[in-house]
Amino acid sequence: MKVYKSMIAVFLLLSCIACNNDFLERAPSDQISTANFFKQTKDLEVALNAVYDEIGFNSWWVAYGSGTDMLRIEALTDNALDHHSWNAGYRLADGTAAPDDGYSSYRWKMRYVGIQRVNRIFEGVSGIENIDEEYKNRLLGEAAFLRAYFYFDLVYLFGDVPYLTTSVSPTEVQGTEEGPTTIAQRVDKDLILDDLVTQLNAVVNDLPVSYTDSDKGRVTRGAALFLKSKILLYQEKWNEAAAAAKAVMDLNAYQLFPKYETLFDYEGIGSSEVIFDIQVKQDVNQGEFYTQNYGPNSVGGWSSSCPLQSMVDAYECIDGLTIESSPLYDPNNPYENRDPRLRYSILYPGHEWRGGVYNTIPGATYDSSIVYGDQLGDGAPGEWNKTATGYNWLKYISNQDIDESDYWDGGVHFILMRYAEVLLVYAEAKIEAGSIDQSVYDAINEVRQRADVNMPPVMGGLSQSELRTIVRRERRVELAFEGQRLLDIRRWKIAEDVMPGVPEGLTYLDANDNEVTLNWGERIFDPNKHYLWPIPQNEIDISKIEQNPGW
């Protein structure tokens, strides 16, 4: 997919949503209308490219990081924390956010920006003459998928939301003292999700299994089937979710990339594992600033998401046992003999890094030299940008961006959907349906036995409860720092167990042999409130729709 800023700028005039206003505000009176824009095939192409541009977003600056804020979600879970209290989303993590929280409001707005653009496409496409019918159906299939993707995101974050399938004007959504207008009322989330599945079923065969050349990165049949499976999984329609995931597997279009270590770097772009990603360019003001935002202080990063100890502890030992039960686990050498995905995903003290070793522990020594800038209290500039947990993310942090590019503008694609998760969705759905057979073990083990991971296989004969624990842990470690954990702890209803309390990092002995545990703040989680984000206050003020409970 090639999305150029000049093309997007044209279509920005189409939307009734100004980039600095919410979706309910009035559009400029001199903008291009749907009726006079959609005249030829290229108009539809440009309009659709503008929808793709809304998949990812960035609440810092529009010019940088379409996928950057997608990674921020990890710091709102028990996997990580953001110790910069001024950053977007911080209060959503610690439970003190309000309905005017900037991050939740921005995410709401940008999802409706994308939805409005799709709705205008469906309304305007009939004005295009001499368009190839098969090509038109493919483009409309892409648009339908993107709208479904936006709505699924809204539903799992906010619950019941206004369900707009036509473009709206300000007068149609302006509420009164009596309440919201019909079109702006919140719709039951299950009705929305059911309709999204219906729409995906309607377009799936209009989408190709793969693309070539400049169309690579567009929505495929596999992406539509996988989104369908995730929606059904969210609804706990286990058999249907498993069948949709199996349909992706049966396409024979995807396979695991053999190197987990480089899947999230330039080598992994366009690999056989990627089903759908955010396409960006390097060094042309269209890229990502993962390194700047999430990298360690030693390379100028801000450490805006720091892995927690519970995340590190989730990785098994190489014998396939947890650290609580494995004889290979050594508390004095806690990172040895561990699942290789730990060292591929997280920087920990003693990790090889930049020609030396990464270290955050004061006074620690290693055989190799310590890379300057990450050790806590070592006097290096940027103490406030050092990790608060003793760990930094390594996944999505590219040495090529550090060494060869403007790492404010890196070109690594953020992966939204990949084949490993298809296998895990299939396994989980079958487990929950009670349809446990060899295919469940095969799916889990295919993920565990990727060439450069090669963890021991899960052996047969396990109970539903035992397999549930395994597949949930497998999702956590396989998909770490990919924005999936927030949905998982919500749909499993475990957020109330894993979120409250003081988030902790590593524990070490100081110069006086005193035990020090790195920690930051305290989190609260009210299950009657925090399973949903607040409806943005400005939307309530305009449309008079009802706020979520507790907010």
Secondary structure, 3 states (H helix, E strand, C coil): CCCCHHHHHHHHCCCCCCCCCCCCCCCCCCCCCHHHHCCCHHHHHHHHHHHHCCCCCCCCCCCCCCCHHHHHHHHHCCCEECCCCCCCCHHHHHCCCCCCCHHHHHHHHHHHHHHHHHHHHHHHHHHCCCCCHHHHHHHHHHHHHHHHHHHHHHHHHHCCEECCCCCCCHHHHCCECCECCHHHCEECHHHHHHHHHHHHHHHHHHCCCCCCHHHCCCCCHHHHHHHHHHHHHHCCCHHHHHHHHHHHHHCCCCCCCCCHHHHCCHHHCCCCCEEEEECCCCCCCCCECHHHHHCCHHHCCCCCCEECHHHHHCCCECCCCCCCCCCCCCCCCCCCCECHHHHHHEECCCEEECCEEECCCCCCCCCCCECCCCCCCCCCCCHHHCCCCCCEECCCCCHHHHHHCCCCCECCCEEEEEHHHHHHHHHHHHHHHCCCCHHHHHHHHHHHCCCCCCCCCCCCCCCHHHHHHHHHHHHHHHCCCCCCHHHHHHHCCCHHHHCCECCEEEEEECCCCCEEEEECCCECCCCCCCCCCCCCHHHHHHHCCCCCCCC
